[in-house]
Amino acid sequence: MAMPRISRVFGAVNVGSFRISAMIMGVSETGEMVVLGSGHRASQGIKRGYVTDMAAATYAIRDAVERAEKNAGTSISSVWIGCAGAGLSSRIAEVEIDIGGRRIEEEDIEHLLIAARDNIQPDGRMVLHAQPAHYTLDGANDVSNPKGLHAERLRVDVHVMLADGAPVRNLIEAVQNAHLEVESVVAAPVAAGYACLTPEERELGTALIEIGGEVTNVSVYRKGMLLGLSAIPLGSADITDAIASAFGIRRFQAERLKCVAGSAIASPTDHREMIPVNGPGEESTGPAARGADEQNRIPRAELVSVVTQQLSRLTDEVGRSLKELGFSGAVGNQVVLTGGGAELAGFAEFAQSALGRTVRIGKPPALRGLPEAHATPGFATLAGLCIYAANDPVDIRSIGSKHQLTAHYSGFKMFNRVFRAVREYF
């Protein structure tokens, strides 16, 4: 099939603790999203979502983007950034104005959003997103567009995403040092939600568990919006470290064992199956594993035991977070696992038993041009960043008396808008 004519091109970078990935997306004249190129590399200078080495992080970001540019056959000058750390938190701001029974006009909606903007209480933190989720007219809830309707009172629920300012500024600087402009910083749970959740799941109530290398983000969606989130400082890298410690081997060996033979579900035959610690051609690499046989093999049962112990620790923390976020009852039954950690064999079944809820694995949607290697849970947030960028949702901080309700910002305009917001609200 011939490639459609591309009218817009934009880039996205997801900065994780395990990998840094980049994607270049095109939008056709008919609105179809096409992946032009993508690339990734091992993360450097990032620890649990925070920049810890500016030079290393800058190099890794530039390298990932250059790989995507090579695959796409084109270059980009600006990117949308995914942020998984920085102390992310979420809140819902509710603002209501009197209409007096008359017909709602565009100016009324703008006045409401300006009032909502002025009502944001960041408490010294940086506002990443401030987006209207839905409107309420008197007793009618979940109104997507109130224009032209009559009401006594009009209310809007605004989803506000907050982050610690210094870590976000470090992330922005690392990207700028890689000779890229910043379109916007997007919270990773928001991007993952765009990629993994259906509109029905967002509406009925779903918990999205994004398991990264060193951070697990737990976010709860209901009534079409993100109601709350929490970050757990545990991830798939902690399972790798536990394997390395238990068997006295190096991390790259432990990572291979986890990916090739690790499982969240024990089998009766595991104790009879011996797993080589080294891969093909690596027989003389690293020390012999603790408790290994003369061929440096370990029982699969022992490996699975280490993995499940760490998964129990993680799911216990996830369960506590879900309880604190009020995710319970009939509307709290669906859980979606995504992120690189969700690729572990049997994890969905393990989590379903541990959490007592229906669990499925969330992957990126079917996008034209998306490589099979990147159509996995580990790249869901990256794909979600591109979907978010294509939608470019309204941010109430851009609303003013002379502004339209929707506006597209690019390059330094978005960057300046972010810093204007910082100066205004902090």
N, C-alpha and C positions, 0 to 999 in steps of 0.2 A: 504494500500500500504506500502511495506517495506521501511524503512528508507534507503536512499542512503548512500554509504560510504563517510564519510566526510574527505576531504584532508586538509582543512584549517579551523581554528576557530579564530574569532576575536570578540572584544567587542566594544560597543559604548555607550557613555553617553551624553545625551542632558541636559544641565544645564539651566533650565528655572527659571523664577521668580515665577511661580505658582507650577510647579512640576519638579522633577528631575527624569528622566527615563533612564533605561539601557536596552540594548539588547545584546544577545550573538548570533552571526550568524555563521553558518557553510557553507562552499562551498564544494559541492560534486566533485567527480572526473570528472563529466560531465559538471561542471560549474553551476549547479543549486544551488541557494541560499536557505538555510533552516534556519528558526528561531528556535534555540534550546531552548531559554528561554528569558523572558523579565520581567521587574518589574519596579515599580515606587512608589514614595512617595511624600508627600507634600514638597515643597522647603523650605529650611532654609538657612539663611545667604546670600541670593541673592536678590538684589534690582535693578530692571530695567536692568537686565543682568550683573550687576557688583557684585563681591564678596564683601560683607559688614561685614561679620563675618566669619573668616577663620575656626574656630573650628566647628561652626554650619554647614557651607557648606561642610566641610570634612566629618562630621558625616552623612549628608544626602546623599552624593555621595556614601559613603561606604555602607549605608543601601540599596540604590537602586540597587547597583551592587550585593550585597549579595542576594537580592530577585530574581534577574535574574539568578544568579548562582544556587540557590535552584531549580528554575523551570527547568533549563537546565540540572541539574545533573552533572555539571562540573564547574571548576573555571577558571578564566582568570587572567593574570598578567599585561595586558596592555589594553588601550582603546583609541579610537578616540573620541575627545571631540567636541561637538557642542557649538559654541559661538554666542550669539545673541546680546550682548552689545559691550562694548569696542570701541565705536565710529567707527564702520565698515564703510569703504568706498571702492569704486571700480573705477578702471580706465583701459583703454586699451592702451597698449604700442605698437607702430608700429615700426618695424625695417626692413630695406631692404638692401640686398647685391647684388652685380653685379655677374652674372653667365657667361655672354658673349655668350649666345646661345648654350652652351654645355649641355651635359646630367647631371642632378643633381644627385650627389652621397651622400652617408650617411655623409661624411665629410662636405659637403656643408651645410646640414641641421644642423649638430652639430655646425658648425661655426656660422650660423645664430642665433641659440639659445643662444650661448655664448655671441654674440653681444647684443642680447635682454636682457640677464641677466645683462650685464654690463651697460645697458641703464636704468635700473630701478631707479627711483628717489623717494625713500620713504619719503623724507622730514622729517626725524627723527621719522618715525613711523615703526611699525613692519609689515613685509610682511608675511601674512598668506598663500597666494597662488600666484604663478606666473606660469600660465599654458598656453601653446600655444593653441589657439582656432582654427585657420585655417590659411592656407597659400594662397598667391596670386602670380600667375605666369603671369607677364606682365599684360594682360587684363583679365585673367581668375581668378575669385574670388572663395572663399570657397573650396579650394583644401584641402582635408583631408591628403593626403600623396603625396608629390611632388617627391619622389625618383623615378628615372628612366625617368622623363620627361625632355624636353628641354625648356630652357627659357633664356631670356636676363637678367631679374632681378627676384629675389625671395624675397618675403616679408612675414613676419609672424605677426599676431595680437596676442598679449599676454594679457590674462586677469590677472590683478594684484589686489589682495584683501589686503587692508591695515587695520590695527587696532592700537589702542593706546597700547603701550608696557606694561605699568604697569598693567592694568586690565587683560591682557592675562597671564602675569606672575603670577598674583594672582590666576587665574583659574588653571593654570598648577600646582601651589604649593598645592592648595586644593586637586587636584586629587592625587598628589604624597603623600600627607599626609595620604590619604586613602589607601596607600600601593599599588598603581597602577602606572605603567609606562605610559608615554604619547607617543602614536604613532604619533599623529598630532592634531593640533587644526584646526577645519573646521568651516568656517563662516556658520551660520544657514541658510541664504538665499540660499547658494550654495547647502547645503544638501537637503533643501526642494525642490529645483528645480530638483534634481535627482529623488526625489520621486513622484512629482506631475505633471511634465510637460512632454508631449510627444516630440519626436524629431521635429515634425512638428510645435508645438507651440513654441519651442525654435527658430526655423528658421524663422517663419512668423512674430513673434512679440507678446509677451505676458507679461502682468504684473502679478507678483506673490506677493500677499499680505498675509504675514504671521502674524496672530494676536495672539500674546502671552499674558501672564498675564499682563505684564506691558510695553511691547515694541511691536510695530507693525513695521515690516520690509517691505519696499516697494522696490521690485527689478524688473528691466525691462530686458527681454531677447529678443534678435533679432540676426539673422544670426548665430544661434547656440550657442551664448554665452551671459553671463551676461554683459550688457553694463553699468549699473549704479544702484545704490541703495541709499536709505535714510532710516533713522530710526526715528520713531515717538514715543515720550515718552508717549504713551497711549496704553491701552490694555483692555482685558476683566475684569481685576480686578478693573479698573476705573468704569465700569458699576456696579459692585458689591458695590463699595464704594458709588456710587450715590444713589443706592437703600437703602443702610443702612442709609445714611444721610437723604433721603427724608422721610423715615418712622420711623426714630429713633429706629432702631433695630440693632442687632449685625451682624457682617459680615457673620458668618456661616448661619444665617437665610436669609440674603440677597442673598448669593450664592445659597442656595437651591431654593429660589423664582425665581431667574434668570434662573436656569437650568430646573426647573420643569414647571413653568408657564410663564416665560419670552418669548417674541416674538418680532421680528422686524416688524411685520405686524399687524396693528390694525384690529379688527373685530367689526361689529355692535353690537354683543352680549357681548362684553367685559364688558360693564358697569353693566350688570346683573349678571355676574359671580363673586362670592366672593372666594378669595383664602386664605386658612389658612396660617398664618405666620409660625407656627410651624409644624414640621412633626409629624408622628405617634409616640406617646410615649414621645413627647417633649412639651406637653401642658403647663407645668408649667415652661418652660425654657425661660429666657430672659424677657424683658419688653414687654408690649402690644404696638403694632405698632401705630404710630400717625395716627389718622383718622380711626382706625379699629372699627368694631362693637363689641358687647359684647362677641363674640366667637373668638376675635382676628383675624378677617378676613379682607382683604382689597379688593377693587374692582380691577379686573384684568386690567381694562382700565387705572387706575392710575399707575399700575406697567408697563404696556406697554408704557405709556407716558414717564416715566423716562428712560426706555431702549432706546426708539427711539431718545430722546434728546441726549443721549450720543453717539448713533450710528451716528447721524447727525454731531456731533462734530468730530468724528473719520473719517467719509467719507469725510468731508470737508478737513481735513488735508491730507488724502490720495489723493484726487483730486489735491491739490496744489503740492504735491510731484510728482505725475505723470506728471503734466505740466512742472515742473522744470526739470524732467528727459527726456523731449521731447517725451513723450508717447502720440501721437495724430495722427489724420488722419486715413487713411485706414489701416495702419499697426499697429494702436494702438487701437484695438477693443476688444481683448480678455483679460479678467481678471480672475485670479484663486485665490480664497480665501482658505487659509489653516490655520493651527494652532488651538488651543483650542477655541479661540473666534469665529471661523467660524462654530462651532457646534450649535450656537444659532439659534433657529427656525426662518425661514424666512429671514435670513441674506442675502442670495444670491439675493433674489428678491429686498430687500431694497437697496443693493449696486448697483444692476443693474439700478434701477431708479435714485439713487443719482449720479452715475458716468456716466450714459448714455452709458454704454458699456455692452457687453455680459459678464455674470459672471457665473462661475460654482464653485463648491466646490472641492478642491483637497484633495484626500485621499492617503494613502500609496498604493503601487501596491499590487497585490495578491501574497504574498510570502508564500511558504509552511511553515506551523507551526505557522503562525502569529495568535495570539489569536484574537477573534472577538472584544474584548474590546480594543485592540490596533490597530485595522484596521480603525481608525478614524482620522479626520484632526489633532487632538491634538498630534498624534504620527507620523505624516508624516515626520517631521524633523529627528526623531530618526531612522526611516526606511531608510531615505535618507542617513544618516551617514553610515549605514551598506552597502548600495549600493555603496557609494563613496569609502569606504574602500575596497570593493571587486574589484572595478575598479582600485584603486590606480593610479590616473592619473599622467602623467609626470609633474614634477615641474622643471622649467629651472634652478633653483638654484642647482640642483643635477647633472647638465650636466657639463662634463669636458672632457679634451682631452683623458682621459683614460676610460671614462664612456660610457656605452651603453645608448641609448635614453630612455630605460625603465629600471627601477631598483626598487626592492622592499626593503623597509627599515622597520625594526621592532624594538621594544624595545628601548634600549638606542641609537641605531643607528639613529633612527628618532629624538629622543630628542637631541642628539648631533648635528644633522644636523640643527635643528631649531636654536640652540644657535650659531652654526658657522655662520649661515645666519645673526643672530643679530649682531655678532661681525663684520661681513664683511660689512654690509650695514648701520650700524649706528655708 
